[in-house]
Amino acid sequence: MPAAVVTGTQWGDEGKGKIVDLLAADADVVVRFHGGNNAGHTLVVDGQKTVLNLVPAGVLHPGRICVMGPGMVIDPEVLVGEIDALRRRGYLGDDRWLRISEQAHLIMPYHRAIDRARERLRGPGNIGTTGRGIGPAYEDKMARTGIRVGDLFDEGGFRDALERNLREKNAYLQALLGEPALSFDDIHERYRGYRERLRPFAADTTAELRAAFAAGRRVLFEGAQGALLDVDHGTYPFVTSSSTLAGAASAGAGVPPRAIGRVVGIAKAYTTRVGSGPFPSELADALGDRLRADGDEYGATTGRPRRCGWFDAVVVRHAIALSGVDGLALTKLDVLTGIDPLRVCVAYELDGKRREFPPGTQGAWERVRPVYEELPGWRENLGAARALTDLPPDARRYVDRLSALVGAPVMLLSIGPQREQTIRLVDIF
Ligand code: GDP
């Protein structure tokens, strides 16, 4: 299989960073194809924690080509900071290991200002955006007023586009959002600096990927967020502003759907979500607090506490169907140690009817009730397990039951943050 996609099957934060880092060892190229620095991966290698927001998680394997594809929105300030931090730790030893699409859109300071001001004005009913300007940058992309990475290298064109956009954004910021105007000179000067910093990496990544496929390179597509945050298929409007499904890898990176051989869905052994929106299996009690503490469920990007709850098979089943998931990487099984009994949401009840898949409208999402099944828990620490047979029988039963409920085999099982705390059942490539 020359290419695989890794995609989140819940509301994001499934532990994709660790899984991509692991699989990247067998890949030649690792590609991000959507989103921006609203995604935050936490990786632990040799006991050292690295948080990546933009650069693909393959970067911790020297020599891998990391591609930031056309479907992304990139905040150059954050990217430059991330490149510097990686360099300080000895990564990214060669400029050719990072390729940034000239077609990816730039997040501008006015995007961040608009994002934050809107979220503040919405008050308690907010969407829970990360305030990083991702949504407003995608709005401009779709309105065809966005500024792209390649535009940085056209001095006159960049100046004109910035002038035009800033006139409009400043009027909006001042008149409607009650914010101060932003300075053209300040932004212009800063982005000139980013132009020089990003010049070595900017590339026609679509052509480079085509060449990589032609040469038989193994390509790993790294999804961000999760299926239920997909702008079309998630819990709209409490979603992200891009498509998060496996299919988006094709459009966002510029490769044909047929080029992608395998789809790996990442699912956490329980459920979390950050920010507002429906969450039928939420535990708003001491058990939820325990999951948050034991699973360290705080946003990698924002530090926000995550809402925690039981594994929701309806959600993961939906994600598997949407993305054509071939198998699951199940993470954080170790966090459930000591909780007995365990519950799993196997279906929803909506207006007196049982359903195996979620509804499509916000109103219906608010009315669904979880249908639970109980399973025995286990007390043993799982962190040292290296094979399925090392797991206590009740932990194996739990994994098998989840797999049966969602209709996909488990390819990989993660029982701790370290690379070696992983049980691999199937080779991905
Ligand atoms: P991502 O954005 O999908 O990568 O998710 P997060 O940023 O929430 O990363 C998951 C967090 O859990 C990171 O701190 C990982 O080091 C950690 N982690 C990943 N897999 C496991 C696991 O199997 N067990 C435990 N205890 N922690 C894990």
Boltz pocket constraint, residues with backbone or C-beta under 6 A from the ligand:
constraints:
  - pocket:
      binder: B
      contacts: [[A, 12], [A, 13], [A, 14], [A, 15], [A, 16], [A, 17], [A, 18], [A, 39], [A, 40], [A, 41], [A, 42], [A, 43], [A, 44], [A, 294], [A, 295], [A, 296], [A, 298], [A, 300], [A, 330], [A, 331], [A, 332], [A, 333], [A, 334], [A, 335], [A, 414], [A, 415], [A, 416], [A, 417], [A, 418], [A, 421]]
      max_distance: 6.0
